[in-house]
């Protein structure tokens, strides 16, 4: 018996046999973890493009700071030697810790709340950056150790 499954990430229909389906079901816990993989540079690029499209929708000046900054991010991403490493490093710069993420999200909500398409597209982009950066957030124990090392020069 053949089944078709939709790969949600790529949007491609995949034909599976009953055996493959049973194998997938038996390994569902592992597959669920695999599905929650880190965002790819293609996903970040598309999210950046969506922000630009939202800016066009609200007639943001193309030569203005908003449009130019997101255009520049797309150009830098496309020119990166290793785009996956580039977005991971950028995400860590944008969100070095959870507090910075929360503050940024609240600030954007206040500033772009009246432009729902811009707000939504920026939130989606920043959620991708957050998912890339969160594993690198510094922990209190690490802060204590680094401070102790620094002060014991």
C-alpha positions, 0 to 999 in steps of 0.5 A, a space after each residue: 500500500 502506498 501513501 503520500 506524505 507532505 514534507 512541511 518544510 519543503 512542501 514536497 509530496 513523498 510517496 511511502 510504502 506501508 513498511 516505511 510508514 510503520 517505521 516512521 510511526 515507530 520512530 515518531 519520538 526521534 522524528 519529532 526531535 529531528 523536525 525541530 531542527 534549526 532554521 536554514 539560511 534559506 528560511 532566514 532569507 525568505 523571512 528577510 524577503 517577507 519583511 521587504 515585501 511588507 515594507 513595500 506593502 506599507 509604501 516604506 521609502 525604498 531608499 529609507 533606513 528600514 528598506 535599506 537595512 533589510 536589503 543589506 542583510 539579504 545581500 550579506 547573506 547571499 554573499 556569505 562564504 558559509 551562509 549557515 554559519 553566517 546566520 548562526 553568528 548573526 543570530 548570536 549577535 542580535 540575541 546574546 541572551 533571553 533578555 535581549 530577545 524579550 526586549 527586542 520583541 516588545 520594542 518591535 511590538 510597540 513600534 510596528 504594532 500599527 503595521 500588522 504585515 511588517 510586525 508579523 514578518 519581523 516577528 517571524 524573522 526574529 523567531 528564526 534568529 532566536 531559534 538559532 541563538 538560544 543554544 548559545 545563551 550564556 548561563 549564570 554558571 558560565 558568567 560566574 566562571 568568566 568573571 572569576 577568571 577575568 578578575 584573577 588575572 
